[in-house]
C-alpha cells in the first residue's frame, strides 16, 4: 500500500531515522572507541586523541597480546567451562523439565519439587555461606567449582517447563500408546520440539558463564586456573581499592596502565559473544516471548 | 495404573542430578545463615561456633555504615529502575514507527548488543573513557575549555555514570517484550482508525499505547523485586575508596566485610537481611503481577 505521505510525515520519518542512527551510534561508540585505541600507538592513545578512528594505525598491541600466555590460558579455561557447563546444563535442565511439566496426577511429587525450586530461586543463603560451604566441600582451586554451581538455572528450567506444557498432550499419549517410555519421549519428542526455548536458555547460559568473574575471583588462588573474565577483572579493572587513598593515587594508577594493550584484550574477550549472539537473536526473541506470555 | 507407578521412578531419576545440585549449592548454604547469629571462629567451624543471638545485628545497626549502605542501595536501584523503565517503552514505540524493515531489524541487533557484554569489560572501557586523560575530559576541554574532572572519584558524577551506563547497557534489551506485545496488536484496528481519519499521533495514543499497557504493568510490577539489587558487578568494577560514601551498596559491602576483611558473621548478617527483604519483595512482586497482569511463573 502506498501511503500518500504528506510533507510533515516525511519530515517526521526523517527525524526519527536520524535519531535512531544517533542512538545506535551511542550504543556502538564505547566499543568502537575501545577498538580504535587497540589499533593506535600508545602515545596517541594516552593523550585522548583517539575517538573512533585509530591514530598511527598499528598491530603492536595485538602482537603483544600473543605474548601474554596467561591471557590464553584463562581464555581456554573459559572455553572449557562454557562448553562443559552448557552441555551438562542442557541435559540436566531437559531432564528436570519433563517430569515437572507432567500434571499432579501423573507425577505425585511434582509440586514438592516445584516448590523447592521456586523457593531456591527466590531465597538464597548469600555470598558468605556459599563461600564457606564450597570451601568445606573441598572445591577451592578446583575447576569444578566453575562448572557445578552454574548447571541448574531454575529460571531456565521453568521456561522449559512452560514450553513443554504448551505441547499438545495428545502427542505424549500417542507416544505412550506406541510403547514409548519417558526417556524416549524426552529425547525423541520433547527435545526436538522445544528447540526454540532450548536454544534461548542455552544462549543465555553461555553469555552468563562467559561473563561471570566472581567464582574465579573468590575460589581460585592461581590466576592461571581462573576464567578469562576474572583475569580481565584483575588486569584492567581491579586496582586494590585500599591502595587508593587520595586523588593523586587514582591519577597515578590511571597513567601507568598500558592503555592500548588493555583495549586489545578487552576487545578479544568480547569477541566470542559479539560473534555468537546475532545468529541466535531470532531464537531468543521468540523464546522470551514464549516465556512471558501465557494463556 | 502399574505403568503410572513405574513412570514415577523414572521421573524421580530424571530429576535426581538437578535436585542434588540444588541441594548442594543452594539448600546447604542456606544452613550457613545461622552464622549471622554466631560468633564465628574458624577453628570451630560454622556449626561449632558459639551463639550470640542478635548481637551481630545490634553491632551492625550501631555503625553508621549500615544505614548508608542501605540508603545507597535503594537510591541507586530506584533511579536505575525508573529511568530504565521509561526509556525502553519510549524506544520501543519509536522503533514501531519505523517503516523500513531491514533498518528496524538492524537497529534492534545493535541496541541489544551491550546487554550481552560483561560489566568487567564495559567497566574497563568506561574507566578509560572517563579517566583524567580520557576522551570525555579531552572533548570537554577542547569544546568548552573545561578543566579535567575526576569523574569516577566524585560522588555526583560517579552515581550519574553508574545510572547512565546501566540504562545504556540494558535499554535495548528491555524493548524486546514491548516489541513482542506490539506485534500482537490487531492490524485491523489501525485500518479502521485510518478510515476514520485518525492521525499518527491519535493512533499512537488510542491503539498502540493501550496495546502495550498490560506489558508495561507486568514489567513495572516485576521490577519491584530489584529494589535491593543495585548491581554488584557494575559498581564493584567501577568504584574506589573515594566514592564509598555514595556508592557502597549491600552486595559490595558484604564482599568487602566478608571476603576481604574476614568478618564473616557481620557479612552473613547483612546478607541474610538482604535475602529476607528480597524474598518478601520477590513474592509480593509476583503476587502483584499475577493479580494485575495475570502473570504466573508456572
Contacts between the chains, C-beta under 8 A, distances in Angstrom:
chain1	res1	chain2	res2	distance
A	9	B	200	7.2
A	12	B	200	7.4
A	13	B	97	7.9
A	13	B	99	7.1
A	16	B	94	6.3
A	16	B	97	5.9
A	16	B	98	6.7
A	17	B	98	7.2
A	17	B	100	7.8
A	17	B	103	7.1
A	19	B	94	7.3
A	20	B	94	7.0
A	20	B	95	7.6
A	20	B	98	6.9
A	20	B	103	7.6
A	20	B	107	5.6
A	23	B	91	7.5
A	23	B	107	7.7
A	23	B	111	6.9
A	24	B	106	7.8
A	24	B	107	5.9
A	24	B	110	4.4
A	24	B	111	6.6
A	26	B	168	7.2
A	27	B	110	5.4
A	27	B	111	5.4
A	27	B	113	6.4
A	27	B	114	5.9
A	27	B	168	7.3
A	27	B	172	6.7
A	28	B	110	6.5
A	28	B	113	7.8
A	30	B	122	7.3
A	30	B	125	4.9
A	30	B	126	7.1
A	30	B	129	6.4
A	31	B	113	7.7
A	31	B	117	8.0
A	31	B	125	7.4
A	33	B	125	7.2
A	33	B	129	6.6
A	33	B	135	6.3
A	34	B	124	8.0
A	34	B	125	4.8
A	34	B	128	7.4
A	37	B	128	7.3
A	46	B	133	6.0
A	47	B	133	6.7
A	47	B	138	7.5
A	48	B	133	5.3
A	48	B	134	5.9
A	48	B	135	5.3
A	48	B	137	6.6
A	48	B	138	3.1
A	48	B	139	7.8
A	49	B	138	7.4
A	50	B	135	7.2
A	51	B	135	6.5
A	92	B	17	5.2
A	92	B	18	5.0
A	92	B	21	7.2
A	93	B	18	7.2
A	95	B	14	4.2
A	95	B	15	7.1
A	95	B	17	7.0
A	95	B	18	6.9
A	96	B	14	6.9
A	96	B	15	5.5
A	96	B	18	4.0
A	96	B	19	7.8
A	98	B	11	7.8
A	98	B	14	6.2
A	99	B	10	8.0
A	99	B	11	3.7
A	99	B	12	7.6
A	99	B	14	5.2
A	99	B	15	5.5
A	100	B	15	7.5
A	102	B	11	6.9
A	106	B	4	7.1
A	106	B	7	7.3
A	107	B	7	7.6
A	107	B	8	6.6
A	107	B	11	5.0
A	108	B	8	6.3
A	109	B	8	7.6
A	109	B	11	7.6
A	109	B	12	6.9
A	113	B	15	5.9
A	113	B	19	6.8
A	114	B	298	6.8
A	116	B	19	7.4
A	116	B	22	6.9
A	116	B	27	7.8
A	117	B	22	6.8
A	118	B	297	7.0
A	118	B	298	7.7
A	120	B	22	5.7
A	120	B	26	4.0
A	120	B	27	6.5
A	122	B	278	7.8
A	122	B	279	5.4
A	122	B	282	4.6
A	122	B	283	6.6
A	123	B	30	7.3
A	123	B	275	5.8
A	123	B	278	7.8
A	123	B	279	4.6
A	124	B	26	6.4
A	124	B	29	7.1
A	124	B	30	7.2
A	124	B	275	5.9
A	125	B	26	7.8
A	125	B	29	3.6
A	125	B	30	4.4
A	125	B	31	7.5
A	125	B	32	5.2
A	125	B	33	5.2
A	125	B	271	7.6
A	125	B	272	7.9
A	125	B	275	7.2
A	126	B	29	7.8
A	126	B	33	6.9
A	126	B	254	6.8
A	126	B	268	6.5
A	126	B	271	2.9
A	126	B	272	6.1
A	126	B	274	6.9
A	126	B	275	5.5
A	127	B	251	7.6
A	127	B	254	5.4
A	127	B	255	6.5
A	127	B	258	6.5
A	127	B	259	7.6
A	127	B	267	7.3
A	127	B	271	5.9
A	128	B	32	7.1
A	128	B	35	6.9
A	128	B	254	6.8
A	128	B	258	4.5
A	128	B	259	7.6
A	128	B	264	5.5
A	128	B	267	4.8
A	128	B	268	4.5
A	128	B	271	5.8
A	129	B	29	4.2
A	129	B	30	7.1
A	129	B	31	7.4
A	129	B	32	2.6
A	129	B	33	5.7
A	129	B	35	6.5
A	129	B	46	7.8
A	129	B	268	6.2
A	129	B	271	7.6
A	130	B	25	7.4
A	130	B	29	4.5
A	130	B	32	7.5
A	131	B	258	7.3
A	131	B	259	6.7
A	132	B	29	7.9
A	132	B	32	5.7
A	132	B	35	7.5
A	132	B	46	6.2
A	132	B	264	7.1
A	133	B	25	8.0
A	133	B	28	5.4
A	133	B	29	4.7
A	133	B	31	7.9
A	133	B	32	5.7
A	134	B	25	7.8
A	136	B	45	7.9
A	136	B	46	8.0
A	137	B	24	7.5
A	148	B	21	6.5
A	148	B	24	7.5
A	148	B	25	6.7
A	149	B	21	7.8
A	149	B	25	4.5
A	151	B	18	7.8
A	151	B	21	5.5
A	152	B	18	5.1
A	152	B	21	4.8
A	152	B	22	5.6
A	152	B	25	7.8
A	154	B	22	7.7
A	157	B	18	7.3
A	158	B	297	5.9
A	158	B	298	5.3
A	161	B	298	5.9
A	162	B	298	6.1
A	181	B	7	7.9
A	181	B	10	6.9
A	182	B	7	5.7
A	182	B	10	4.5
A	182	B	11	6.7
A	182	B	14	7.0
A	183	B	10	6.6
A	183	B	14	7.7
A	186	B	14	7.2
A	207	B	116	5.3
A	210	B	118	7.3
A	211	B	117	7.5
A	211	B	118	3.4
A	211	B	119	7.6
A	211	B	120	7.3
A	212	B	118	8.0
A	213	B	118	7.1
A	213	B	120	5.3
A	213	B	233	7.7
A	214	B	233	7.8
A	218	B	259	5.9
A	229	B	118	5.6
A	229	B	120	5.1
A	229	B	121	7.7
A	232	B	120	5.3
A	232	B	121	6.4
A	232	B	124	7.0
A	233	B	120	4.7
A	233	B	237	6.7
A	236	B	120	7.4
A	236	B	121	7.6
A	236	B	123	7.8
A	236	B	124	3.8
A	236	B	127	7.6
A	237	B	120	6.0
A	237	B	123	5.2
A	237	B	124	5.5
A	237	B	127	6.7
A	237	B	237	4.7
A	237	B	238	7.9
A	238	B	237	7.8
A	239	B	240	7.2
A	241	B	239	7.2
A	241	B	240	5.3
A	241	B	241	5.1
A	242	B	241	7.0
A	244	B	240	5.1
A	244	B	241	5.1
A	244	B	242	7.0
A	245	B	241	6.3
A	247	B	150	6.0
A	247	B	153	6.0
A	247	B	242	7.1
A	250	B	150	6.5
A	250	B	152	7.7
A	250	B	153	5.4
A	250	B	240	6.3
A	250	B	242	6.8
A	251	B	132	5.7
A	251	B	150	7.6
A	254	B	127	7.9
A	254	B	131	4.8
A	254	B	132	6.0
A	254	B	133	7.3
A	255	B	133	7.2
A	259	B	128	6.5
A	262	B	124	6.4
A	262	B	128	7.5
A	263	B	125	8.0
A	263	B	128	7.3
A	266	B	121	5.0
A	266	B	124	5.0
A	266	B	125	6.3
A	269	B	118	7.9
A	269	B	121	5.7
A	270	B	117	5.6
A	270	B	121	5.6
A	273	B	116	5.1
A	273	B	117	6.5
A	274	B	113	6.9
A	274	B	116	7.6
A	274	B	117	7.7
A	277	B	112	7.3
A	277	B	113	7.4
A	277	B	116	5.1
A	278	B	109	5.6
A	281	B	108	7.8
A	281	B	109	6.3
A	281	B	112	7.0
A	285	B	176	6.1
A	285	B	179	7.9
A	285	B	180	7.2
A	288	B	176	5.7
A	288	B	177	6.8
A	288	B	180	7.3
A	289	B	176	7.8
A	289	B	177	7.5
A	289	B	180	4.2
A	292	B	177	5.9
A	292	B	180	7.7
A	292	B	218	7.5
A	292	B	295	7.8
A	293	B	180	7.2
A	293	B	184	8.0
A	294	B	294	7.9
A	294	B	295	7.3
A	294	B	296	6.4
